[in-house]
Amino acid sequence: MISNESGSGAHTSLLINASQRVIWDPAGSFRAEQIVERGDVVFGASPLLEGVYTRFHARKTYHVVVQRMPVSADVAEELLQRALSLGNQKPGTCALSTSKLLNSVQGFPDLPQTMFPNKLMEAFAELPGVITRRFYETDDPDRFKALAALVPTLETFE
């Protein structure tokens, strides 16, 4: 998440496509009765849930930067297992938790361990094969109003 006003980073997360498709959402607030979450890991990250997650974070005041990078099945599975073992992260540590998670597996040794989402995003963009896209919305600045409007779409496609 990037502030549309100041350009500062506001949140970092990681989609992990391994034996399960999950979203590592450290110290995140993406919570609803229909969303299965344990220890900052959101389960069942179908393309539909991924879209709801992106739209929850993108709004009039913030946009979302999505970066994709192919990794081996072994690397993805190791990321998943390590994310599952980490539990809930402290508020304000999303970029640090994510950079530590990425640094714990082969393929990400040069990423800085940082508290700053923009610094991690910029370093990740330099890795080979990374594709970056930005998503903008004009929703209400209150992301929970957006989530309330989006959650019924999850029920429709279950």
C-alpha positions, 0 to 999 in steps of 0.5 A: 500500500502506498499513500496517494498523498505522500508516496509513503509505504503503508503495508507489505504482504506476500502471496505465496503459491505453494501446496496451498495458496495463501496471503502472508498478511503480517500485522494486517487487518484483512479480517471478516467472518468469511476469511480464514486466517491464522497467525497472519496467514490468510488461507484459500487465496483464490484469484477471487480472494486475491482480488478482494484483498487488493481492492480492500487495500486500494482506495481513494487515499492509497494504491496497491503495488503488486509485484510478481516473481516466479519461484520454484515449488521448493522455494514457495513451499519453504516460504509457506511453511516458514510463514505458518510458523511465525504467528501474529506479527507486531503492528508496524512490522509488516515490511520487516517481517516480510523481508525477514521471511524472504531472506530466510529462503534461497533466492532472496539474499540481497533484500534489505531487512527494513521497516519501510515498505517502499524500500522493500518494494524497490529492492524486490523490483530489482530481482530478476523476473519481477513484474510490477503493476499498480492498482488504484480505486476510488472507494471510500477511504475507510477500507472496512466499508470496502471490505463489507461491500466486497465480502458478499462476492466471496460468498457468491463464488464459494 
